[in-house]
Amino acid sequence: MANGYTGSYTLAFEQPVTDLEEQIKRLTARDDAESYSDELTSLRSSRDSLLAKLYTDLNPWDTVRVARHPARPQTSDYIAAMCRDFRELHGDRHFGDDPAIITGLGRIGPHKVMIVGHQKGKSTQEKIACHFGCAHPEGYRKALLKMKLAEKFNLPIVTFIDTPGAYPGIKAEERGQAEAIAVNLREMARIKTPIVSVVIGEGGSGGALGIGVADRVGMLEYSWYSVISPEGCAAILWKAANEETNRAAAEGLALTARDNMKNGLIDEVIKEPLGGAHRDAHGAAELLQRWVVERLRELKRFKPQTLVERRYQKFRTIGKIEGSPAN
């Protein structure tokens, strides 16, 4: 699966791995590379061991950096790798079409589904057109319109969440940004068809929740999901967003997949290939497809009204505290 990214980008904590990969690349390019097979095997083993060590206990701020890696697969990449017969659907029938959210019909495994997902864009031009994954109200209204279409034809809904947040501009507010997201929360809670959501990269605030009210919510291992970005939190708490405050904010926000699972905000953490999805897009798509297919198979057993009731209870109990209040 080609992810469309052709530039070079190295995460700071991955520099030792990059150095090993440069050595492997130089040896592989030699005319007598076969005579260095033992050295290559040793270098590749060292690289994999180092990657495993670095990613075993990744700190929250580095997790955010991995989630933002330019080569990390986006919604369009997963659609290309996982879906057959995909047909994109455009527009919200109110204002226009928002490229920051992709919607369309397709097949994932044996399931016919409606797909909804944030899109950040790859090239500079695409990123600007997609508002870097920050959807406008028409994006959320487009998403809901297509979800209602899926409900009409008894099709499951699969959403891919990858946004730093909803677009915060004046025009978006004038067109009802908050209202559009609020309506999506209400309507998704009572749609009578299975809904599966996955945070594939960034899960920022209401922009993520606008397509994230689902029967099953999963997170890829190195994604983040929080009420605010670390930079936004740092700017509010310390009046400055820098390396030190961003790292402290990421720690305090409990935004990693592991933290969200521990706090009961998601249902499952989906494994990524060694070194993250940006290193093996095909492998990431296979793991994600397997998870989506299995979850849809489970949910299709329930009656529509049962799905709605279970979904309501699922989100109603988030943050619930049991026991008597402290004196």
N, C-alpha and C positions, 0 to 999 in steps of 0.2 A: 504494500500500500504506500503510494507516494503521498507525503504529507505537504508537499508544496514548498517546503522551506529548504533553501539551498545555501544559506549563509553559514558562517562559522560563529558559534556562541559557546562559551565555556562557563559553567557555573564555578564560582570560586572554590568551593569545597571539592569539586571534581578535577582540579588541576593535576593532581598526581596521576589520575586515571588517564587524562588527556596526554600526559607525557609518555605513559606506557603505550598508548595507542599510536602515538607518533613513531615510536621505535618499531612497533609492529608494522606500520605502514611503510616505513623506509626499508625494512628487511624484505617485506613482501614484494616491493617494487624492484628488487635487485634481480638481475638476470640469473644469478646462481642462488635464488631463494630456496631451492630444494635442499641445498647443503646446510641451510640454517633451520631445518624443520624442528630440531630439538629446542633451539633457542626460542623459536616462535611459539612452540607449545608451552614452554615455561613462561614466556611473557603473557600469553593469553590467560594462562592459569592465574598468574599474579594479578592481572587486570580484573578478572572475575572475582577473585577473593577480596580484592580491595573494594570493588563495587558493592559486594555483599556486606562488607564491614561498614562502609559509609552509609548505606541505605537501611541498615538494620535498625538504627535508632536515630533517624533524621530529626533534627530539632525543628520546631514549628516555622521559624523564619526561613530556613532552607527549604522546607516543604512548600511554602508559598512561592519561592523562586522556581522550584521544579514545576509547580502547577502553571507557571507563566512562561515556561521555556518556549522559545519560538518554534521549535520542532515538535512540540507536544501535539498529538492528533486533536483535531477539532471535530465539531458535529459533522461537517461535510466529509471528513476522512472516514469516520465511523460508518456513515451512510454508504459510502463507496465500498467499504470492506465488508459490511454486515448485511446490507439490504439487496434484495433482488427486485427488479421491476419498479424502482423508485420513480415516482412522479411528483414533482414539486407543485405545491399550490400557493398562490400569491394573494395578497391583499386582505384588507379587513372590512371592505364594503362601507367604510366611513370616511377614511382620509387617504390611505395609500398603502403601499407595500414597504415594510421595514426589513431590509436585508440583514439586520442584526438577529433576526429569528427566522429560521428555516422551518417550513412545514411541508408535509407531503405524505403520500400513501406509498407503502412498500411491504415487502415480506422480510421478516427476520426468522430464519429457520422455517418451521412449519406455520408460523403465525402471520396473518395479514394484519398490519398495524397502521396506525396514524403516528407519524413521527414529528416531534416538535423539539427544536433545539436552538440554543444560542450559537451565533457564528461571529468570530472575531475578525476574520479575514487573514490573508497570508501576506500579500504584497502591501506596500504603503497605501496604494490606491484603494485596495480592498478594505484595509483596516479603517480608513477614513470613511468609506461608504457604509461600513458596518458599525461605525461609531465605537470601534474597538470592543464590540460585544455588548455595548450598553443600549438596550432596546428602548424605543420610544413607545408611547401609548398604543400607536397603531400596531406595533409588534405584539403586544400582549392581547390586543383585541383580535388580531389575526390568529394567534395561537388558540384563543378560546373559541373562535368561530370554527376552526378546524376540529377542535375537540368535540364540539357539539355535533359536527358532521359524523365523527367517529361513533358517538353515542347513538345517533340515528340508525347507523348500519351495524351496530353491535361489534365494533372493531376496538381492540385494546389500544391504549395510548402509551407511547414510549417517549419520554422527554430526556434530553441531554442538557444539563445545566453547566454553563461555562461563561460567567459574567462577573466583572468586578462590581456591578450594580446597575440599576436602571439609569437611563440617561438623565442627568440632573439639570438640563438646560431650561431656559425660560419658555421656549416654544413647546417643549414636552410638558411642562407644568400647565401652560395655557390650554393644551389639548387634553388635560386630565390624567396625568401620569399616575398619581396616587389612586384615583378612582378606578382606573383600568386594572391596576394590580389588585386592589381590594375586591373588585368584581370577580377576577380570576380566582382568588382564594375562596370566595363564597361558592362560585359555580363548580370549581373542580372538586370541592368537598362533596357535592351531591350528583356528580356525573355517574350514570348507571352503566359503567363499563370499566374493566380493569385499567389501572394506571400504574406504570412503573417509571420511576425517575432515577437518574444517575448523575451525580456531580462528577464531571469528567475533568474539570480543571479548577476554575474559580467559582465559588458559590457565594456571591456577595449580596447580603441583605434581601430587601424586598424584590430586587431584580431577579434573584434566584427563586424566591418563594412564588413568584408570579407564574411559574410553570412547575412548581415542586410539590404540590399537594397530591400525594399519591398513596396507593395501597402499599407499595414497597419503595423505600428510598435507599439507594446504595451510594457509596462513594468510592471512586478509585483510590487506591492506597496513598497516592501522593497528591491528592487534591485538597482544597480547603473550603470550609463552609462556615460562615459566621455572619453576625448582625452588621459588621462593618469591616473594612479592610484594615490591616495593621497600620498603614500610613494614616488613614482617616482617624483611627483611634488615637494614634500618637499625636496627631495635630490637635486633637481635642484635649487630651490629658496633659501633654507636656508643651503644647504650643509650638512644637517643632517635630518634623518627621525626618529622622536621620537614622543611620545604621543602628545606633544604640537604642533609640526609642522605638523604632520599628520592631526590633528583635524583642524588646520587653513587651510591646503590645501583642505581638504574635503569641508569646508565651501565655499572657493573661487571658486572651480571647478563647482559648481551648478550641482552636479552629481545625485541628487535624482530623483525619478520618477516625483515628483511634479515640480521640477525645469525644467526638460526636457520637460514636458508638457507645462509649462509656456513659455519656449523659443521656442516652435514650433518644437522641434526635434523628438517628438514622437506623436502618434495620441491618445493614451489612456492609463490611469493608471488602471491596473487590481487589484481589491481588493484581499487581502489575508485573511485567517482565523485569528481570534483573536490571537495575539501573534506571527504572522508570519507563513510561510509555514512549518518551521521546527517543529512546534507544531502540525500541522494537515495536513499531506501530502495528505490524501484523499480529504479533503476539498479544498485544493489548486488546486488539479488536476481537481476537478469538476468545480471550478470557471474558470480555464484556458480553459478547454474543451468547456465550454459554450461560452466563448469569441471567440475562434478559429472557432467554428461551425457557429456562427452568422456572423463573418467577411467574411468567405468563401462564405456563402450564398449571401451576398451583392455583393462581387466581381465577382461571377459567372455570374452576369447579364450583365457585360460589354464585348464588343467584344475585342479580343486579341490586336488589334492595339490601341484601346482606352485605355486599361490598360497600355500599354507602354507609351503613350503620357501623361496620368495622372501621372504615376510614375515619368516621367522625370520632369514634372512641379512641382511635390511635392518636389523633392530634389533640383531642380534648385532655388526654392524660399527660401530655408533655409538660414538664415542670411541676407536676402535681407532688405535693409533699404530704406524706402520711404521718400520722401520729399527732399528739396534742401539741399546741404551741408552747414555746418556752415561757416560763413565768417572768 
